[in-house]
């Protein structure tokens, strides 16, 4: 089963590549406090359908370049504007 993540597009300036910021919420083991962490993923977008601010779903794939290990599955929600 491939991993999937949902996040916002923060950059679409590269050709066929988007940068997605995904957030993770975890409970601290000792202090029982919710901690938010975010990660940036480079994803392959061959049709260049995602734009900055869109909420997208990405999926793990084979290495496509030095940075790209994810590909765009769908645009969940379009950005306003």
N, C-alpha and C positions, 0 to 999 in steps of 0.2 A: 504494500500500500504506500503510495507516495504522500509525502507531507504536503499540506496546503496551508496557506496563511492569508489573512485578509489585512490590507493596509491601504494607506493613502499614497498617491503618486506625488513625490516631491520634486521630480525632475523628469523632463522628456526631451532634453536637448540633444541627446545622442540619437543616431539613426537606428531604428529597430530595437532600442533599449530604453527601459524606464527604470527609475530608482523608486523603490517602494519602502515606506517607513511603516514597519509593523510593530505593534505594541504588545507587550507581554505583562500580565498581572500575576504575581505570585504572592503566596503567604510566607513570610519569614518563619523559618523553622523554630527559632527560639523565642523571638519577640512577638510572634503572631500578628504582625503588621503587614498590611497589603503594600507591596512594592511594585511600582510600574517601571518597566525597562523598555527601551525601544531599540530596534535594529534596522539597518538599511540593507536592502537586497537589490541587486541588479537583476532585472528580469527581461526576457526576450519578448518583444512585441512586434512580430513581423508585419502586421497590417497597420501599425502605428495608430491604433484606435483609442488609446488611453491618453488623457491630458492631465496637466497639473491639477491636483485637488480631487481627482476621481478616487472613489473607493473601489479597489480591485481585489480579485482573488488570484493568487499565484500558486504554482505547483512546482515541486522539485523535478528536475530533469538531469540528463547527463551534462557534463561541462560543455558549454558552447563557446566560451572564450575564457580569458584569464579570470574575469570577475563574474560572468554569468553562469549560474547554476539553477536558475528558476525560469519559468515561462508563464506568460499571462494566460489565464483560463477564461476569465470573463470580467467585464466591467459591471460591478454590482450597482453602483450609484454614480451618476454624473455630477460633476461640480456645478454649483450655481454660477451663472454669469455668462 
